[in-house]
């Protein structure tokens, strides 16, 4: 599907969590771990999706999976000696920025180098795991050699992302900047659809992402569901009950301030909740025109805009709830980080949160100010419930870890290789 469907309808949400069942399985015993070519067309030492990629590589190496890594650079990272590293955008000690070639040309340059190496080393690889916009040449080479290919999809289907982002912008009354990663771009959409079709299977990180692929007509038989994780060394366990200290009920919003993340919904809901002894802290940069449209809501006396915050772990440990009324996510890492920190996520049904609504987090329909406001009032006025939900996250820390996420990914590798054979 290469056209963006017009906004319409509500999609049914799954009644049970597929990932909950997947995560109960263990890696097959007695079967050799697969050999993986891992292709990531960015620097591995950055924030954002690079965090996910490097945690996957580190977790796989810890499991004993043989990983051949291709990335533009590893930067200052020190990787395990078992990982074979190839950097595609390095000249000596200098990293060539993507913009020097043009972003898509840089992706294609990376892709061609990976495909060239694979053509000479097909006997060394069982499965190719590649990230978006830099995998068509590699997948073609792998398919000719009979090697299974997996395309990482950190977001739902791109057509869904574009459509839902447009709905978010319309709801906020502020357009997305043309350069926004979720802005309508039919060239990018066509390329990503071609990647979906070229892969043996697409890796999706949540029930929501899986369902949005199905809505777009992508067959469920060609999806493998894994999950993301939380860095438990960085997001340490809460050492005391913040509700026991003499301070107001505290909510936090952590992330990019633009319509797709639903900050305007969070602020509307906060005002409707009318909590007297409470505070809302907003961490992250805000899109300028979006911020101007929210000026009255941001000026509420119990709302504080923090801007960039370096110590997000400390912020989450100090808070009672995290607000993420997002319009579209693959699986927002901040929800896992909040859970591991004892901070209760109040999220939309599009957040890709891990667990069961009402037990691991509270969930509202996308755009529902009333439901989010009710959840805020409920937890602010019911200390026993807040404490129980917070304790649930703390008790689930090992389940939320990247170690468990890596096991889930390794099972996907094993499944696609066995299926392909």
N, C-alpha and C positions, 0 to 999 in steps of 0.2 A: 504494500500500500504506500504510494508515493505522494498522495495528497493529504493535507491535514483536514480531518473531518470537522464539520461545523460543530460548535458546542451544543450538546444535547444530552439529556438523560442523566440518570444516576446509576452508577454501577453497583451491582450487588457485592457486598463484602463477604469473604469466606466465613463460614460458621465455625470452622476449626482451623487451627494453625498447622499447616503442612510442615513448617520448620520444627515444630515441637516434636512431631513424630520422627522426622529426619534425624534430629539431634540425639535421639535415644539409641540410634544404631552405632555400632563401633566399627572401626576399621577391620576388614577381613584379616583373619589370622592365617599365617602360613603362605600367604601370597606375596610375591615380591612387590615392593612399592614401585609405582610407575616412574619413568624418567620424563621430566617436564622441560619444555622450552617455554620460558616465561618472558613475554614481550610487553614492555611498558615504555611508551614513547615520550617520556618526560624524565626529569631528574628525580632520583629516588629520595633525595634528602629534603624535599619540600613539604609544605602542609597540604591539606586537602586530600585528593585522591592518592597522592604519593604516600601518605600515611598508611592508607589501606594496602597499597601494593607492597610496601616494605614489610608490613606486618605479615602479609601472606607469605612472602619469600622467607622471612625469618622463621615463621611457624612451620613451613614445609621443611626447611633445612633441619629444624629441631626434631621433626618426625623421622628424619632419615631419607626423605625424598630427594632424589638427585635433580638439582635445579640448574639449568643453563639460563642465566639471566641476560637479557638484552634491555638496556635502558639508555637514555641519552647521556646520563652520567650518574655516578653514585655519590658525587660530592664528597662530603666529609665522613660519610658512613663507613663503618668497618663491618663487613659482612663475614659470616662464617667461611672458613677455607673450603668447605664442601661445595659452596656456590661458585660456579664458573661464571665470571662476569665479562660482558662485552659492552663497551660504551660506544654509542653510535654518533655522538655529536661532540667528541673531544678531539682537539688538535693539540697534542702535547699535554700541557696542564691547563689549557684554556678550553672552556665549554662554549661552543658556538650556540648563541641564542636562537630559538625558533624563528624569531622575527627577521633574522639575517637572511634566511631563505624564503620566508613567508611561512606561516604556521602550517598550512596543509602540505606544502612542499617538504617541510621538515619532517612531518609525519610520514610522508611517502618515502623520503630518503631513508628513514629508520626502517620502514617496512621492507624496502628493497634489500637493505643490508641483512636483515634477519632471514629473508627468503633465500638470499645467496648462501648464507652459512648453512641453512637447513638442507639445501640442495646437495651439499657435499657431506652432510652428516646425518642422513635419514636413519641410519642404523642405530644411532645413539638416542633417539627420541621416540617416546610412546604417545605423547599428547602435547599439543600446542595450546597454551593459555595466553590470549592476547587481549589487549585493551583497545578501546574505540579509536577509529579513524586512522589506524596504522597497521592493518592486518590483511588486506585483500590479497596482496602478493604472497604473503606468508601462507595464508590458508590455501591458495591455489597450489602452491608447491607441496604443502602437506597432504592435500587430498590426492594429488597425483601419486604420492609415495605411500598412500594408504594409512596415513597418520591421522588420528582423531584430532579435531580442533574445537576449542571452547572460546567463545567470545564473552568476556566480562561485560556485564551491563550494570554499572553502578546506579543507573536510573531506570525507571520504567521505560517502556517503549517510547522512542523519541517522539512519535506522533502524539502520544498521550501527554508527554512533558510539554510540548508546544501548546497543545490545546488547554491543558490545565493552567499553564502559566498565563495564557491570554485571559482566562477566566479570572485569575487572581488579579491581574492588572485592571480588568474592567471593574471588579469588585472594589478595588482601592481607588479607582478613578485616576490612576497614574500609569502611563505607558512604561514598558520595560525599555531600557536603552537598547539601541540596535546591536551593540556588541555584547549584550547579556547572553550567557550560555544557553538560556532557555528561550530566547527570542526566536520567532519564526524564521527559519532558514531552510528552504526546500532543497538546496544543494546538500547541506549537511544531512537532512532527513533521508534523501535518496542514497547517500553513501552509507549511512548507518543501516538502512534497510538491506542494502546489498551485503553488508557484513553479517547481518542476522542470517540471511539466506545462505551465505557461503560457509557458515560454521556448521560443524556436526551438531552442536547444541549451544544454546545461550545460557550463561550462568546468571541467575537472578537471586538477589539477596533477601527477598521478603515475599510474603503472601501478596501484598499490594502490588509489587512489581510484576509478579507472575500473572496476577489477574488482569493487569493492564495490557500485557502482551496478548493474552487470550482475547480481550476486547478488540484488539487490532487484527485478530484473525490468525495469530501465530500459533502453531500447534503445540499443545502442552507436552506432547511426546518429544519435542525438540528443545525442551527446557530442563535444566538441572538446577535445583534450588539448594543454595548453601546459605551462609550467613556471615555477618561481620562480627567484630568483637570490640573489646575495650582493653586498653593498656593498663593493667592493674597496678603496675609499678608507678605509673604517673597518677592515676586516679585512685588514691589510697582510700582505705576504708574510713568511714566516719568514726571518730574516737569518742564523741559525746553526742547527746541528744540536743540538737539546736533548739527544739521547742521548750526544753527545760531552762534555757537561759532567758533572762529578762530582755527580750527584744521583740519587735513586731513580727507577725507572720510575713515570710519573705518569699516572693516569687521572682524568678529570673527568666529572661529571654536571652539566649546565646546564639548568635549567628549573624548572617548577612541581613541587613535591614533593607529588604525590598519586598514588593508585593507577594512574590512566590512563597516567602517564608511566613506570611500572614501576620506581620507585626501589627498591622492596623486592626486585625481581628483581636489580637491579644489586648491591645489598648482599649478597644471598644468594650470588650468583656470585663476588663479590669474596672472601667468606669461603672459599668452596669452592676458589678458585684457590690460596689459601695462599701468596701471593707475599711473601717475606720482605723484600726490598729494594724496596718499592713504596709508593705513597701514592695514596689516592683523595680528591679534593677535590669537595665538593658545593656548587654555587652556586645559590641560589634559596631562596625561602621554602617551608616544609614545612607542609602541612595539620596542625593541632595534634594531633588524635586519631591521625592516621596517624604523625606523628612519635613519639608516645608508644608506639605499637605497634612501632616500629622502634628503640626506645631501646638495646637490647642490640647490635644491628647497628651503630648509629651510634657506639657507644662503643668499637668496635674501635680498637686503638692506631694503626693506619695509615689511619684515616678522619678527615677534618676537615670540619666543617660551616662553610661560610663565610657563609651567609646571602646577603643581597643583595650582588652584586658589580657595581660600576660599569664596570670595564674588562674586559668579557668578551673582547674581541680579544686582550689581553695574556695572559689566562688560557689561551685556546686555543693561542696560539703557544708557551706554555711547557709544554704537555701532549703526551704521546705519543698517547693515545687518548681519544675521547669515548664515553661509554656512554649509549645511548638505547634501552632495552628496552621501548619504548612499545607500548600496545595498539591505538592508533588515531591516525593522522595523515593529513592531506592530503598535505603535503610539508613536513617540519620544516625551517625555515630554518637551525636550528643545525647540521644535518648539512652543509649547503653552506658555512656559515661555518667549520666545522671543516676541511673539505677544503681550502678556500682558504688556511687558516692552517697547513697541513701536519700537522694533527692527524687521526689515522685514526679514522673513525666505526666503532664496533661497535654495530650497530643491529638491531632486530627487523625482520621482513619487513613490518611495518605502518608503517614510518617514512616511506615515500614518498621514500626516498633516491634521488638522481640518479646514474645510472651503472650499472656492472655489478658484482654481488657478486664478491668475490675479487680484483677489480682496483682498484675505487674505494673499497670499504668491505668489511667482513666482516659477514655477515648471519646471524642465528639465528632460529629459529621463535619466534613470540610465546610468552612465558612460559618458554622453555627456559633454565633456570639452567645446566645442564651444558654446552650449546653455548657460551654466553657465557663461562663459566669457562675452557673450552678455548681460546677465542680470546684471552683475557687471558694465559693461560700461554704460548701460542704466540708472541705478539708480545713479551712480556716476556723471553722466552728466545731469541728469534731476531732479533737486531739487524739482520741484513741484510734480512729480510722487512719489518720495521718501517720501515726506511729507504726501501725501495722503494715501499711503500704511501704513506708520507708525501710522497715526491718526486712521486708521481703526482698528488696533490692540488695541489701547488704548480705543476706543469706545466699543470694544467687550469684555472688561474685565470680566463683570459678566457672559457672555455667556461662557467664557473660564474657569470659576471657577470649583473647586471640588464640590461645592454645586450643580451646574447643572449636573455635571457628576454623582453624587450620585442619582439624580432623574432618570437619564437614566438607571442606574443599577437597581434601585428599580422597574422600569417599566418592565425590563427583568424578574425579579423575579415574578412579578405579572402575566406576560404573560405565563411563563413556568408552573406555578402552575395551572392557569386556563386551559391551554392546556392539562396538565397531568390529571386533573380531568375529 
